[in-house]
Every structure is written in structure tokens, then in C-alpha cells.
């Protein structure tokens, strides 16, 4: 990259990695919530058929 100080390079790439990790964590949390909603829906549907 041509930085004169390695800390500049490390801070840049570490920061990007943390942003990516945060976005992935948020996506996974949305997936878990959706899975929970689907399971509750399935349980209600099953209960209504009994």
C-alpha cells in the first residue's frame, strides 16, 4: 500500500475487518430472529390443526 508506518496499514485493514464482522453479526441476528418467527408460526399452525 505504500504506508510509511505499519500501524497505518494495520489500522486500515483491521478497521475494515471489524466493519465486515459487525455487518455479518447483524445479518446473523436477523436470520435468528426470522428463524424464531418461523418456528413460532409453525407451532401455532400445528396447534390450530389439533
N, CA and C atoms as an extended XYZ file, in Angstrom:
150
Properties=species:S:1:pos:R:3:atomname:S:1:resname:S:1:resid:I:1 pbc="F F F"
N         0.835       -1.191        0.000 N   UNK     1
C         0.000        0.000        0.000 CA  UNK     1
C         0.875        1.247        0.000 C   UNK     1
N         2.087        1.122        0.488 N   UNK     2
C         2.993        2.259        0.456 CA  UNK     2
C         2.955        3.142        1.694 C   UNK     2
N         2.352        2.669        2.793 N   UNK     3
C         2.344        3.472        4.018 CA  UNK     3
C         3.731        3.464        4.642 C   UNK     3
N         4.106        4.607        5.175 N   UNK     4
C         5.426        4.693        5.796 CA  UNK     4
C         5.441        4.086        7.190 C   UNK     4
N         4.293        3.930        7.787 N   UNK     5
C         4.197        3.363        9.137 CA  UNK     5
C         3.252        2.156        9.087 C   UNK     5
N         3.712        1.017        9.569 N   UNK     6
C         2.904       -0.207        9.531 CA  UNK     6
C         1.588       -0.045       10.287 C   UNK     6
N         1.559        0.807       11.313 N   UNK     7
C         0.321        0.984       12.096 CA  UNK     7
C        -0.791        1.573       11.232 C   UNK     7
N        -0.457        2.397       10.262 N   UNK     8
C        -1.473        2.948        9.352 CA  UNK     8
C        -2.112        1.821        8.559 C   UNK     8
N        -1.281        0.940        8.019 N   UNK     9
C        -1.785       -0.198        7.249 CA  UNK     9
C        -2.627       -1.112        8.130 C   UNK     9
N        -2.122       -1.460        9.300 N   UNK    10
C        -2.844       -2.360       10.196 CA  UNK    10
C        -4.166       -1.757       10.651 C   UNK    10
N        -4.159       -0.477       10.984 N   UNK    11
C        -5.404        0.172       11.413 CA  UNK    11
C        -6.431        0.181       10.285 C   UNK    11
N        -5.983        0.409        9.073 N   UNK    12
C        -6.893        0.432        7.930 CA  UNK    12
C        -7.546       -0.927        7.727 C   UNK    12
N        -6.748       -1.971        7.657 N   UNK    13
C        -7.299       -3.289        7.378 CA  UNK    13
C        -8.026       -3.891        8.568 C   UNK    13
N        -7.572       -3.600        9.768 N   UNK    14
C        -8.284       -4.066       10.961 CA  UNK    14
C        -9.649       -3.410       11.028 C   UNK    14
N        -9.723       -2.129       10.750 N   UNK    15
C       -10.984       -1.391       10.779 CA  UNK    15
C       -11.966       -1.982        9.769 C   UNK    15
N       -11.507       -2.245        8.565 N   UNK    16
C       -12.384       -2.832        7.558 CA  UNK    16
C       -12.870       -4.200        7.999 C   UNK    16
N       -12.001       -4.979        8.611 N   UNK    17
C       -12.387       -6.293        9.099 CA  UNK    17
C       -13.447       -6.203       10.183 C   UNK    17
N       -13.325       -5.235       11.070 N   UNK    18
C       -14.302       -5.070       12.141 CA  UNK    18
C       -15.656       -4.635       11.595 C   UNK    18
N       -15.655       -3.778       10.603 N   UNK    19
C       -16.913       -3.352        9.976 CA  UNK    19
C       -17.597       -4.552        9.329 C   UNK    19
N       -16.816       -5.343        8.598 N   UNK    20
C       -17.376       -6.534        7.959 CA  UNK    20
C       -17.935       -7.495        8.996 C   UNK    20
N       -17.203       -7.703       10.077 N   UNK    21
C       -17.653       -8.614       11.131 CA  UNK    21
C       -18.935       -8.100       11.778 C   UNK    21
N       -19.021       -6.799       12.005 N   UNK    22
C       -20.223       -6.216       12.607 CA  UNK    22
C       -21.428       -6.396       11.685 C   UNK    22
N       -21.227       -6.179       10.402 N   UNK    23
C       -22.318       -6.349        9.443 CA  UNK    23
C       -22.771       -7.806        9.378 C   UNK    23
N       -21.823       -8.726        9.427 N   UNK    24
C       -22.169      -10.142        9.390 CA  UNK    24
C       -22.917      -10.550       10.658 C   UNK    24
N       -22.493      -10.032       11.797 N   UNK    25
C       -23.187      -10.319       13.052 CA  UNK    25
C       -24.627       -9.810       12.999 C   UNK    25
N       -24.833       -8.617       12.477 N   UNK    26
C       -26.188       -8.073       12.335 CA  UNK    26
C       -27.034       -8.940       11.404 C   UNK    26
N       -26.432       -9.417       10.311 N   UNK    27
C       -27.157      -10.282        9.386 CA  UNK    27
C       -27.554      -11.584       10.069 C   UNK    27
N       -26.633      -12.143       10.836 N   UNK    28
C       -26.917      -13.395       11.535 CA  UNK    28
C       -28.020      -13.201       12.581 C   UNK    28
N       -28.005      -12.063       13.260 N   UNK    29
C       -29.056      -11.787       14.244 CA  UNK    29
C       -30.419      -11.693       13.565 C   UNK    29
N       -30.478      -11.079       12.390 N   UNK    30
C       -31.741      -11.018       11.645 CA  UNK    30
C       -32.193      -12.418       11.251 C   UNK    30
N       -31.253      -13.259       10.839 N   UNK    31
C       -31.577      -14.634       10.460 CA  UNK    31
C       -32.142      -15.415       11.644 C   UNK    31
N       -31.531      -15.250       12.812 N   UNK    32
C       -32.008      -15.946       14.013 CA  UNK    32
C       -33.420      -15.483       14.361 C   UNK    32
N       -33.661      -14.189       14.312 N   UNK    33
C       -34.998      -13.670       14.610 CA  UNK    33
C       -36.026      -14.229       13.631 C   UNK    33
N       -35.670      -14.283       12.353 N   UNK    34
C       -36.595      -14.807       11.357 CA  UNK    34
C       -36.851      -16.287       11.608 C   UNK    34
N       -35.818      -17.048       11.943 N   UNK    35
C       -35.991      -18.471       12.250 CA  UNK    35
C       -36.909      -18.661       13.446 C   UNK    35
N       -36.761      -17.820       14.458 N   UNK    36
C       -37.627      -17.900       15.634 CA  UNK    36
C       -39.072      -17.600       15.260 C   UNK    36
N       -39.286      -16.600       14.422 N   UNK    37
C       -40.642      -16.270       13.981 CA  UNK    37
C       -41.261      -17.432       13.209 C   UNK    37
N       -40.471      -18.048       12.350 N   UNK    38
C       -40.973      -19.184       11.573 CA  UNK    38
C       -41.343      -20.335       12.491 C   UNK    38
N       -40.510      -20.618       13.480 N   UNK    39
C       -40.804      -21.702       14.421 CA  UNK    39
C       -42.084      -21.427       15.210 C   UNK    39
N       -42.260      -20.174       15.653 N   UNK    40
C       -43.493      -19.824       16.373 CA  UNK    40
C       -44.703      -19.993       15.463 C   UNK    40
N       -44.569      -19.593       14.200 N   UNK    41
C       -45.660      -19.743       13.238 CA  UNK    41
C       -45.999      -21.214       13.042 C   UNK    41
N       -44.973      -22.047       12.916 N   UNK    42
C       -45.193      -23.484       12.743 CA  UNK    42
C       -45.916      -24.067       13.962 C   UNK    42
N       -45.511      -23.644       15.147 N   UNK    43
C       -46.144      -24.153       16.362 CA  UNK    43
C       -47.612      -23.728       16.440 C   UNK    43
N       -47.897      -22.476       16.097 N   UNK    44
C       -49.285      -22.006       16.109 CA  UNK    44
C       -50.117      -22.772       15.082 C   UNK    44
N       -49.538      -22.984       13.922 N   UNK    45
C       -50.231      -23.710       12.849 CA  UNK    45
C       -50.512      -25.152       13.281 C   UNK    45
N       -49.532      -25.779       13.898 N   UNK    46
C       -49.699      -27.146       14.365 CA  UNK    46
C       -50.768      -27.215       15.453 C   UNK    46
N       -50.752      -26.261       16.373 N   UNK    47
C       -51.730      -26.234       17.464 CA  UNK    47
C       -53.149      -26.033       16.943 C   UNK    47
N       -53.290      -25.224       15.915 N   UNK    48
C       -54.622      -24.944       15.382 CA  UNK    48
C       -55.198      -26.144       14.638 C   UNK    48
N       -54.357      -27.053       14.210 N   UNK    49
C       -54.815      -28.235       13.484 CA  UNK    49
C       -55.204      -29.373       14.423 C   UNK    49
N       -54.801      -29.287       15.673 N   UNK    50
C       -55.089      -30.386       16.616 CA  UNK    50
C       -56.483      -30.293       17.185 C   UNK    50
